[in-house]
């Protein structure tokens, strides 16, 4: 191995060490009046991930890595994509899917689940029926078109074991969100108690603790309301609310996973239902903006130059096979339509390239009172 490659490996190793502290991803599901289903998700990290959106064609072949202790010449799990698969990786050098969707309208998200993860052991007799957590997202997207198909596979006993794969000796602790274009959704977690599967009726997911904790924790916020409070009356004195939004007094504003879960669930739940898919994408970005983390807000005690920030946001339109995304350095929202991507090859596009930025509209200014300026804004909301 030459010196350049060794340096690259050292850098990647450091990045993975930093990633182990990344614990701030948030995912939501939004359904429009026209039945379009959108899955929005943030990705937090300590450095730029240099992620690509990658699209694989139908019948693209995969071979799973082997679990520790399995013979190198033994059977491996393999599959060919039944659908076009679009996913987001971490680095170009590492083929790990952080999340994605397929042309059948199935979404899978891999979110950090530290301190609670325990992957499955793989006996020698099951080496050819196992996949690592790094490849699990791609296996799901390549093989299933609906959440019910995933449930049926689990019930039939044909579902693979998910083991602790490692890259450069490091293991990412993840749990998985699976949502389809009907809005059906589950959360899959691997813990000390074994594989746990929860129906995600709320359409929200963050990080640790386990999903059932987050659902129970919502009972601590039963007082939250979209309606402003009436004045507080104490004897002869009245104390009216200070401004709008008093019904949301007590909604957590910090960036821990339980607080982000509550905030995303409340904002998504109280928001006006969008009429169309594009309005639903718009709403998804607005809700996720409430958990967007700027550089420097979170820092690490030892490596203070590093701290989680929102590297990118993505909204997957499961009904119309589209992936919308933006990154930290450019708020321009870009979109890729899966049905229009060349199908014969694996295609990719940078998510971190700056293409828009700020648009100069100075020349578009008009005199005050110009009758040609109509107020048509917001018709799709």
N, C-alpha and C positions, 0 to 999 in steps of 0.2 A: 504494500500500500504506500503510495507516494505521500509526500508531506502535505500537499493540497487536500487530498482526500482525508487525511488524518485531521486536519484543521476543521474540515466540514463536519466530520463526525463529532469532534469536540464541541463545536457550536450547537449541533443538533442535540447532543447530550445535555448541554446547559439549558437549551430551550425546553426540553422535556422536564428537567428539574423545575423550571419556572412554571411549566404547565400544571404540575402537580398542585400548585397553589391556586390555579385558576378555578374559581368556584362561583361564577356569577352569571351563568347562562340562564335565559328565560325563554319559554315557548308559550304561545297562545294559539287557539283555534278561533277563527271568526267565520260565521255563516251569514251570508247576505239573504235578502228577501228572494232573490232569484235562485236560491239554493246553492250558489257558489260557495265552496269551502276553501278558506285561506289558512295556511299555517305560517305564523310569523315566529322568528327566533333570533335572539342575539347571540353573539359569540364573544366572550371575554377572554383576554389573554394578557400576558405580561409584556409581550413584544409583538411586532407585526408578524402575522403568521404566513404572509405571502400566499394566501389561499387561491386556488383555482376552482372555478366551476367546471366540472368534467362531465361529459356526456358519453356514455357507452351505448353501442347499438344492441339491438336484439341479437341473441345467440352469441354474444361475447362470452368467452370462457373464463372461468375462475377456478383456481385450485387453492384449497385452504392450507394454511400453515399447520404444522404438526404440534401437538401438545407435548410438553416436557415428558420424557420417558417413552415416547412412541418411536418405533424404529424408523429411520430415515427412508428405508426402502419399503415401508408398509403402505397400506391403503390410506388415501387422503380423500376428504370430502371435496367434491368438485361439482360445479353447476354451470349451466349456460343461461344467460339472461333470457327470460321469457318476454321481457319488456325493455323498452328504452329506459336507461337509468341515468339520472343526473344527480351528481353528488358534489360536495365541497370537501376538499382535502385540507390537511394541515400545512404541509410543505410539499413542494414538487418532488422532493427526494423520497417522501414517505407516502405510500399509497394507503392512507387511512381515511375513511369516510366519516366526517364529523356530522353529517346529516345529508339528506337528499330526498328525492321523490322519483317515481317512475311514471311511465306513460299510461298506466292503468289508474293513476290517481292515488297512489299510496305514498305516504310520507313517513320517513323514519328520522328521528333525531337522537343523537348520542350526547347526553349531558353528563357533566361530572357528578359523581356520587361518592365522594371520599368518606372514609372512616366506616362505611356501612357495607361496602362491597365484599362479597366472597364468591368468586366464580366457581364453576363446577369442576370436580375432579374427573379425569378421563382414564378409565381402566383400559388396559391393553386391548381388550376385545372391542372397544368403542373408538379406537383411534381414527377410523375412517368415517366416523359420525360425529365429528366435533369441529368447531370453528372458534377462532379467538375473538375476543371482544373488538379487536381492530377491524375484523372482516365481517362481523355479525350484521352491521348495517347493510353492506353490499349483498350479503346472502338474502336478507329479508326483501330488499328491493328487487333483486333478480328473480325471486321465486314466487312472490305473492302479489295479488291485485287488490286484496281487501283485508280488513282486519279480521273478518270472520274466517277467512282462509287460514290466517295465522293461528287463530284459536283452534280450528279443526286440526291443524297439523300438530299442535301441542297435545290435543286429546288423543290423537291416533298413535302417539308414541314415535312418530317419525321425525320429531323435532330434534335438532342436534344439541349436543352439550356445548356450552359456552365456557371456554377455559381462559385462564389468565395468560394471554400472549404478551410478549415483551419486545420492545424495540430498544436496542442498546442497553438491555438489562433493566428497563423501567416498565412498569405496568400502570396503565391508566384505569382508574376506577370509574366505571360508567353505568348509568341506567338508560333505558331506551323508551322513547315515545313513538307509538305507531298510530297513525291516523289515516283514514281513507276519505274519498270524495263524497261519501254519504254523511260524514261527520262522526262515524263510529271511531272509537279511540281506546287504546289500552296503554298502560305503562308496564314495562317488564323490568324487574329488578332481581339481581342475584345477591343474596345476603346469607347470613349465618343460618337463617331459617329455610334456606333453599330458594328456588325460583318462585318469585311472587308476581302475580299478574293482577293488575287493578283496572277496572273499567274507568276511563278518564272522561266522565260525563261533564265535568266542568270545563275541560279544554284548556287547562293551564298546567305548566310543569316548570320547576326550577331545579334545584340541586338537593343535597342532603339537608335534613333527614329524609326517611322514606316517605313515599307518596301518601300513605294513610295518616302520617303525622300532619302533613300539610292540610288535609281535609278536616281533621279534628281541630287543628289550630284556628280554622276559620270561625269556629264557634266563639272565639274570643272577641270577634268583631261584629257581633249581631246588631250592634247599635248603629252601624254605618248606614247612611241613607243618601239617596240622590236629592232629597228635598231639604231645604234649609230648615233649621230649627226655629221653633217659636221662641219669643223672648223668655228669659228666665225671670220668674217673679219671686222676689224675696221681700215679704212684708209689703210695704208701699212702693218698693223700688222695682223697676223693670230693667233688665239688661238684654238688649237686643243683640243678635249676632253681629260680629264685626266683619261686614262684607259677605260675599257669596261663598258657598261651599261649606257652611257650618254643619251640614249633615255628614260630612266626611271627617269631622274632628276625631282624631284618634287613629286615622289610617296611618300605618307605619310608613316612614319615609326613608329608613336606612336601607342598606344594600345587601343585607343578609338574605339567604335563600327564603326563609319563612316570610320575611317582610315583602320581598319582591313577589312571592306567590300571592299574598293577600292583595297587594296593590294592583297587580295585573288582573287578578280575578275580579276585583271590585270595579276597576275602570272599564274592563271589557264588558262586564255584566250590566253596568249602568249606562253604557254608551248607547246611543240610538242605533238601532239595527240598520246597517247600510243596505241600499237598494240593489246594488250591482256588484260584480266581482271587483271592478276597479275601485269602487268606494270602499269595499271590504279590505282591499290591499292598503288603501289610504288609512283606514282605521287601525289596521294592524301596526303600521309604522308609528302612528300617533301613540298607541298604547305602549309600544316598546320604547318609545322615547322617554317614558317615565322611569325606565330602568337603565337608560343609556348612561354609561360611566365615562366621564372625561378623564384624560391623562392627569395623574397626580392626586386624584381624590382618594384612591386606595394605594398605599405603599407597603412594601415589605420591610419589617424591622431591620433585617440584616442587609439585604440588597435594596437600599432605598431608591435607587435609580429605576427599579422595576416595580410595577404594580398593575393590577388588572385594569383594563379599559376595554371599551366596546370596539373590537376590531372591525366587525361587520354586522349588519342586520340583513336578514333575508325574509321574503314572504313568498311562499309557494302556493300558487293557484292550482289546486288539485283538480278543479273542474275543467279548466282551460289549458292545462299543461304548460304553465309559465312559471319562471323563477325570476322574481324581482330582488335586487340587492343593492346595497350601498356600503361603502367602507368608511372608516373613521375620517380620512383625509379629504373625502369628496362626498357631499350630501346628495349628489345627483343620483337618482334612482334609475338603475339600468334593468333591462328585462331580456330574458332569453326564452323563446318559445320552442319547446321541445319538438313539436311537430315539424318545425322548419329547419332543424339541425341536420346536417349531412349524416346519413345513417350507416355508411359503409365503414367509417373509421371512428376511433375514439377521438373526440374533439375536446378542446379546453379553451377557457378564456380567463384572463387575470381578473380577480376581484379587487385588486389593490391599485389598479392604474387610475390616474387622475384624468378624467375626460371632460368634466364640466366645471366644477368650482362655482365662482360667482359670475352671473351674467349681467353685463352692463345694459341697463334699460333706460339710461338717461335720455336718449333720443326719442323714447316712446312717450314721454310726458306730453300732456295736452292741457289747454287752458281750462281753468275751473269752470264747471257748468256746461261743458261740451255735451250737447244733446245726443251725440252718437254713442256715448258711453253707456251701455245698458247694464243693468244689475242682474246678471244671469248666473252668478257664482253659486255653486252649491246645489245644483239641480239633482245631482246623483246621490247626495247624502241621505 
